[in-house]
Amino acid sequence: MPTPTLNTLVTDAQGVLNLQNMTTIRSAMAVALANANTGTPLNPNLTNQQLINETFQVMTLPKSDIESIIVNQLMKFMFAPTFPSATITGDLTVDTSTLKVDSTNHRVGIKQASPSHPFQIGTTDLILDASSNLGLGVTPSAWNNDYKPFQLGSQGGFVSGRVSTGTFELGTNCYKNSAGNWIYTANNFAIRFVEDGVTGQHQWYTAPSGIAGNAITFTQAMTLDANGNLLVGKTASYGTGESNYIQVKSGVVYAADNIGSASNRNWTVSPNGSSAGALDWTISSTNNNWPNFAYRMQLTSAGALNNTTGTYGTISDLRLKENISDARNYLADLLKLRVVKYSLKEEASAVATKLGFIAQEVEQVFPNLVEQSDKEYEGAEGIRSVKTSILIPMLLKAIQELTARVQTLETR
């Protein structure tokens, strides 16, 4: 009989499959099962030549035998408890670019007829390169072997682990090359965040805008160390043993807005960087470009508080007050206070350097003028301090009392 064409085979297969109801389907299945030994069932484990021979043998059979073989193979496919295994020697191509297995170079491509990487979807949809670097929407850069990154997009965003240290990193517009240098991926700024498995630190790095392919010099801009200290502009804390502190290298800016102006100025609080170790309060001028900030107040390392006007005030608006009455006379009690000269132990001075009071003595006369810290000092109770500013109205009251006495004496 003449060899049937491919269209004939398809038509015959459709004639079997396009049955109208369950009765005819069951009847066709029964016939197929009864004729299961008719013809040679297709064997998936065949060479190309064997497959051609088997196919030709089937194509030369009568129509009824072809139908039986088709249905028989469908029955095996649908009702077999497991799929048959198959071994393919050589390359595998499905619809040119739907699936390509390159057995020579050990590559698999999806939507890619000629994959150039071990696993590739499309041109750059998803790429797993020979160094186990993964790229989504981009071909992975030539990373150092100590890194195993997942690189995202053309701007060089990445997530990576580091093999030698267990460090986790993520960043943008950068990669580390085989020579150990960080390189710009594109023309832009570069940023990295590191979770350091060796030091227990979280580290933030920044770099200025650069040119693709050029080396990067990162600055460690901020660090959260293993003790919970947040270091801004620093890489290590100032001492040992401290924890849960915020340490700022230059200072803190309190910004009312992003620009600053004569009507909306910004403040800075910062160490002045001198051996005196003073802390400065400055305010922006009408030109907010750094460093156009004017001094307003300074706290010296010795504890002196200075300002540019020499004035200190107390909020004293009547609208904020109640229970107002005249104060008692304080002259007799003020005369009980001992004014002393002294020096602080930390000064290690041989002579007195300061003038003032002893808090414990003041407390015996005016308990409300003394405050005590709730933090222990040298294993004992907290440090006491004297609210000397309150002595000013007391002294004024004493002057008024003395003036009244003088006036009484003068009228006699």
TIPAZA-146218 format. One record per residue (C-alpha): residue number from 0; x, y, z. Coordinates in steps of 0.05 Angstrom, whole numbers, plus 32768, in hexadecimal, padded with zeros to 4 digits. Last residue first. Example, Ala and Ser with C-alpha at 12.3 -4.5 7.8 and 13.67 -1.06 7.14 Angstrom:
! residues 2
(1 (8111 7FEB 808F))
(0 (80F6 7FA6 809C))
//
This chain:
! residues 412
(411 (8116 885B 88D6))
(410 (8106 885E 888C))
(409 (814C 8847 8878))
(408 (8147 8808 88A2))
(407 (8106 87F3 8880))
(406 (8124 8802 883C))
(405 (8160 87D7 884D))
(404 (8133 879E 8863))
(403 (8109 87A3 8824))
(402 (8148 87A2 87FA))
(401 (8160 8764 881E))
(400 (811F 8740 880F))
(399 (8121 8757 87C6))
(398 (8168 873F 87C1))
(397 (8154 86FB 87DE))
(396 (811C 86F6 87AA))
(395 (814E 8705 8774))
(394 (817C 86D0 8790))
(393 (8143 869D 878F))
(392 (8132 86B3 8747))
(391 (817A 86A4 8733))
(390 (8182 8665 875D))
(389 (8155 8641 872D))
(388 (818D 8643 86F9))
(387 (81B9 861B 8728))
(386 (8192 85DB 871F))
(385 (81C4 85B2 8746))
(384 (81DA 856C 872E))
(383 (81DF 8529 8751))
(382 (8200 84EB 8731))
(381 (81DC 84A9 873B))
(380 (81E1 847A 8777))
(379 (821B 844A 877D))
(378 (823F 8417 8752))
(377 (826F 844A 8735))
(376 (8235 8477 8720))
(375 (81EF 8459 871B))
(374 (81BE 8474 86E8))
(373 (817F 8494 8704))
(372 (81A2 84D7 8704))
(371 (8194 8503 8741))
(370 (8177 8549 8740))
(369 (8183 857F 8773))
(368 (8160 85C3 8777))
(367 (8121 85A3 8794))
(366 (8145 858D 87D3))
(365 (8158 85D6 87E5))
(364 (817D 85D7 8827))
(363 (8197 858F 8830))
(362 (8199 8586 87E5))
(361 (81C9 85C0 87DE))
(360 (81FB 859A 8809))
(359 (81F5 855A 87E0))
(358 (81FD 8583 87A0))
(357 (823E 85A4 87B5))
(356 (823E 85EA 879A))
(355 (8263 8616 8768))
(354 (82A6 8632 8751))
(353 (82D7 860D 8724))
(352 (8321 8602 871A))
(351 (833C 85EE 875E))
(350 (8385 85DC 875F))
(349 (83AF 859E 8755))
(348 (8386 8589 8718))
(347 (8378 8541 8705))
(346 (8341 855C 86D8))
(345 (8319 851B 86DF))
(344 (8312 8528 8729))
(343 (82ED 8569 871C))
(342 (8308 85A8 873C))
(341 (82ED 85D0 8777))
(340 (82DC 8614 8793))
(339 (82A2 8617 87C3))
(338 (8263 8640 87D2))
(337 (8241 8625 8810))
(336 (81F6 862E 8812))
(335 (81D8 8641 8856))
(334 (81D2 868A 8842))
(333 (81A3 8675 880A))
(332 (8174 8658 883F))
(331 (816F 869A 8866))
(330 (8166 86C3 8826))
(329 (8130 8697 8806))
(328 (80F2 86C0 8813))
(327 (80B2 869F 87FB))
(326 (809B 86A1 87B3))
(325 (805C 86C8 87A0))
(324 (8025 869E 8781))
(323 (8012 867E 873E))
(322 (7FEF 863A 873F))
(321 (7FEB 863C 86F2))
(320 (801A 8648 86B8))
(319 (801C 863F 866C))
(318 (7FF4 867D 865B))
(317 (8022 86A6 8687))
(316 (805C 8698 8657))
(315 (809D 8686 867A))
(314 (80C8 865C 864B))
(313 (810C 8663 866C))
(312 (8146 8689 864E))
(311 (8190 8688 8642))
(310 (81B7 86C2 8626))
(309 (8201 86C9 8614))
(308 (81EE 86D8 85CC))
(307 (821C 86A8 85A6))
(306 (8214 866D 85D4))
(305 (823F 8647 8605))
(304 (8233 8609 862F))
(303 (826F 85F4 865A))
(302 (8276 85AA 8667))
(301 (82C1 85A3 8663))
(300 (82BA 8582 861E))
(299 (829A 85C3 8607))
(298 (8251 85CA 85F4))
(297 (8249 85FF 85BD))
(296 (820F 8629 85A5))
(295 (81FA 8654 8569))
(294 (8230 864D 8535))
(293 (821D 865E 84ED))
(292 (8216 862A 84B5))
(291 (822D 8636 846E))
(290 (8255 85F5 8469))
(289 (8231 85DD 843E))
(288 (8201 8601 840F))
(287 (81C5 861A 8436))
(286 (81CE 8663 8421))
(285 (819E 8689 844F))
(284 (81C8 866F 8489))
(283 (81C3 862A 84A7))
(282 (81C5 8622 84F2))
(281 (81FE 8608 851E))
(280 (8200 85E2 8560))
(279 (8247 85CC 8571))
(278 (8261 8595 859F))
(277 (82A7 85A3 85B9))
(276 (82DF 8570 85B8))
(275 (8315 85A0 85CE))
(274 (8346 857A 85A1))
(273 (831E 8592 8565))
(272 (82ED 856E 8539))
(271 (82B4 859F 8545))
(270 (8284 8568 855C))
(269 (8241 8570 8539))
(268 (81FA 8589 8542))
(267 (81DE 85A7 8502))
(266 (81A0 85D1 84F8))
(265 (8178 85E1 84B9))
(264 (8155 8622 84A7))
(263 (810F 8631 848E))
(262 (8105 867B 8484))
(261 (814C 868B 846D))
(260 (814D 864B 8445))
(259 (8159 8600 844B))
(258 (8157 85D1 8411))
(257 (813E 858B 8423))
(256 (810E 85A3 8459))
(255 (810D 85AF 84A4))
(254 (8151 858E 84A9))
(253 (8170 857A 84EA))
(252 (81B7 8568 84D6))
(251 (81DF 8539 8503))
(250 (822A 853A 8507))
(249 (826B 8524 84E7))
(248 (827B 84DD 84FD))
(247 (8237 84C7 8518))
(246 (8233 8490 854C))
(245 (81EE 8475 855D))
(244 (81F4 8449 859A))
(243 (81D7 8403 85A8))
(242 (8216 83E8 85C7))
(241 (8256 8402 85E7))
(240 (828B 83D0 85FE))
(239 (82C6 83ED 85DB))
(238 (82D2 8433 85C1))
(237 (82C4 8462 8586))
(236 (829C 842F 855D))
(235 (82B8 8416 851B))
(234 (82AB 8424 84D2))
(233 (8295 846C 84D7))
(232 (826C 849C 84AC))
(231 (822D 8488 84D2))
(230 (8238 8450 8505))
(229 (81FA 842E 8521))
(228 (820E 8406 855F))
(227 (81E7 83C6 8569))
(226 (8221 839F 8586))
(225 (822C 8377 8545))
(224 (8237 83B8 851F))
(223 (8206 83E0 84F5))
(222 (8232 8405 84C3))
(221 (8229 8442 8497))
(220 (824F 8464 845E))
(219 (8283 8430 844F))
(218 (829F 8455 8413))
(217 (82A7 842D 83D2))
(216 (82DE 8439 839E))
(215 (82C4 841C 835D))
(214 (82ED 8406 8321))
(213 (82D6 841B 82DB))
(212 (82AF 83ED 82AD))
(211 (8271 8419 82AA))
(210 (8283 8461 82BC))
(209 (8279 847D 8302))
(208 (8247 84A0 8330))
(207 (8263 84A5 8376))
(206 (8268 8467 83A4))
(205 (8240 8451 83E0))
(204 (8247 8417 8412))
(203 (8218 8401 8449))
(202 (822F 83CC 847B))
(201 (8208 839E 84A9))
(200 (823A 837F 84DA))
(199 (8240 833A 84F8))
(198 (828C 833D 84EE))
(197 (8295 82FC 84C6))
(196 (824F 82F4 84A9))
(195 (8250 833A 848D))
(194 (820A 834F 8475))
(193 (821F 837F 843E))
(192 (81F9 83B6 8419))
(191 (8216 83D4 83DA))
(190 (820A 8413 83B1))
(189 (8225 842C 836E))
(188 (8213 846E 834C))
(187 (820A 846E 8300))
(186 (8228 845E 82BD))
(185 (821F 8412 82BB))
(184 (823D 83D3 82D9))
(183 (8271 83F8 8302))
(182 (82A9 83CA 831B))
(181 (82BE 83B2 8360))
(180 (8304 8395 835E))
(179 (8316 834E 8375))
(178 (833E 833C 8337))
(177 (8306 830D 831F))
(176 (82D4 8346 831F))
(175 (82A6 835F 8355))
(174 (8265 837C 833B))
(173 (8244 83C0 833E))
(172 (8207 83E9 8328))
(171 (81DB 83D5 8363))
(170 (81E4 83B0 83A4))
(169 (81D7 8372 83CD))
(168 (8206 834B 83F9))
(167 (8204 830E 8426))
(166 (8246 82F7 8446))
(165 (8252 82AD 8453))
(164 (829C 82BC 8454))
(163 (82BD 8294 841D))
(162 (8280 8288 83F0))
(161 (8264 82CE 83EE))
(160 (8219 82D2 83E3))
(159 (81FA 8300 83B1))
(158 (81BF 832C 83A0))
(157 (81C9 835A 8365))
(156 (81B4 839A 8341))
(155 (81E3 83A7 8307))
(154 (81BE 83DD 82E1))
(153 (81B0 83AC 82A7))
(152 (817E 8382 82CD))
(151 (8184 8356 830B))
(150 (81C1 832D 831D))
(149 (81BA 82F0 834B))
(148 (8201 82E9 8365))
(147 (822F 82B1 837A))
(146 (826E 82D5 8392))
(145 (82B3 82B7 83A2))
(144 (82BB 82A8 8357))
(143 (82C2 82F2 8348))
(142 (828B 8308 8319))
(141 (828E 8310 82CD))
(140 (824B 8333 82C7))
(139 (820B 830B 82C1))
(138 (81E6 8311 827E))
(137 (81A9 833B 828D))
(136 (815E 8336 8295))
(135 (8166 8309 82D1))
(134 (81AE 82F1 82D8))
(133 (81C7 82B6 8301))
(132 (8211 82A9 830E))
(131 (8221 825E 8313))
(130 (8266 8269 82F3))
(129 (8250 824A 82B1))
(128 (8217 827B 82AB))
(127 (81CF 8275 82C0))
(126 (81A7 82A5 8295))
(125 (815F 82BD 8299))
(124 (813B 82EB 8269))
(123 (817D 82FE 8248))
(122 (8177 82E3 8201))
(121 (813D 82B5 820F))
(120 (8143 8285 8249))
(119 (818A 826B 8254))
(118 (81A9 8233 827C))
(117 (81F1 821B 8273))
(116 (8200 825A 824B))
(115 (8205 826A 8201))
(114 (81C2 824D 81EE))
(113 (81B7 8247 81A2))
(112 (816D 823E 8193))
(111 (8156 8269 81CE))
(110 (810E 826C 81E5))
(109 (8125 823A 821A))
(108 (816E 8227 8215))
(107 (8195 81EF 8237))
(106 (81E0 81E8 8233))
(105 (8211 81AF 823D))
(104 (8240 81C7 8206))
(103 (823A 8187 81DB))
(102 (81F5 8174 81F5))
(101 (81D5 81B5 81DF))
(100 (818D 81AE 81F6))
(99 (815E 81DF 81D3))
(98 (8117 81ED 81E7))
(97 (80E4 821C 81C8))
(96 (8119 8235 8197))
(95 (8117 8206 815A))
(94 (80D3 81E7 816A))
(93 (80F1 81B6 819D))
(92 (813A 81A6 8193))
(91 (8162 8170 81B7))
(90 (81AC 8164 81AD))
(89 (81CF 8121 81B1))
(88 (81B8 80E1 81D1))
(87 (8172 80E4 81EF))
(86 (8161 80B4 8227))
(85 (8118 80AA 8237))
(84 (80F2 8092 8274))
(83 (80AB 807A 826D))
(82 (8077 80A1 8293))
(81 (805C 807F 82D1))
(80 (8019 805E 82E3))
(79 (8007 8056 8298))
(78 (7FBF 806C 828C))
(77 (7FC4 80AA 8261))
(76 (8004 809B 823A))
(75 (7FF6 8051 8231))
(74 (7FB0 8061 8219))
(73 (7FCA 8095 81E8))
(72 (7FFC 8063 81CD))
(71 (7FC4 8030 81C3))
(70 (7F98 8065 81A2))
(69 (7FCE 8075 816F))
(68 (7FDF 802B 8164))
(67 (7F96 8019 815A))
(66 (7F8C 8051 8128))
(65 (7FC9 803C 8101))
(64 (7FAF 7FF4 8100))
(63 (7F6C 800B 80E6))
(62 (7F8D 8035 80AF))
(61 (7FB6 7FFB 8095))
(60 (8000 7FFA 80A5))
(59 (8036 801C 807A))
(58 (803A 8059 80A9))
(57 (8049 802D 80E4))
(56 (8086 800E 80C2))
(55 (809D 8053 80AC))
(54 (809A 806C 80F4))
(53 (80C1 802F 810D))
(52 (80F7 803A 80D9))
(51 (80FC 8085 80E6))
(50 (80FF 8078 8132))
(49 (8135 8044 8128))
(48 (815E 8076 8100))
(47 (8157 80AD 8135))
(46 (816A 807C 816B))
(45 (8133 8060 8196))
(44 (8121 8061 81E0))
(43 (80DB 807E 81D7))
(42 (80C0 803C 81BB))
(41 (8083 8044 818D))
(40 (8054 8009 8190))
(39 (8060 7FD7 8157))
(38 (8023 7FC2 812F))
(37 (7FE9 7F9D 814B))
(36 (7FF8 7F84 8191))
(35 (7FC8 7FB6 81B1))
(34 (7F91 7F9F 8183))
(33 (7F61 7F8D 81BA))
(32 (7F75 7FCB 81E1))
(31 (7F68 7FF7 81A4))
(30 (7F25 7FD5 8197))
(29 (7F11 7FE0 81DF))
(28 (7F29 8028 81DC))
(27 (7F00 8034 819D))
(26 (7EC2 8016 81BE))
(25 (7ECD 8040 81FD))
(24 (7ED3 807F 81D3))
(23 (7E96 806B 81A9))
(22 (7E6C 8062 81E8))
(21 (7E89 809F 820A))
(20 (7E72 80CE 81D3))
(19 (7E86 80F1 8193))
(18 (7ECA 80D6 8180))
(17 (7EFD 8109 8166))
(16 (7F3A 80E1 817E))
(15 (7F36 80A8 814D))
(14 (7F25 80D2 8110))
(13 (7F58 8105 8127))
(12 (7F8F 80D0 8124))
(11 (7F79 80BD 80DE))
(10 (7F7A 8106 80C8))
(9 (7FC0 810F 80E6))
(8 (7FD8 80D0 80C3))
(7 (7FBB 80E8 8081))
(6 (7FDB 812C 8089))
(5 (801F 810A 8095))
(4 (8017 80E4 8054))
(3 (8006 809A 8050))
(2 (803A 806B 8030))
(1 (8019 8047 7FF5))
(0 (8000 8000 8000))
//
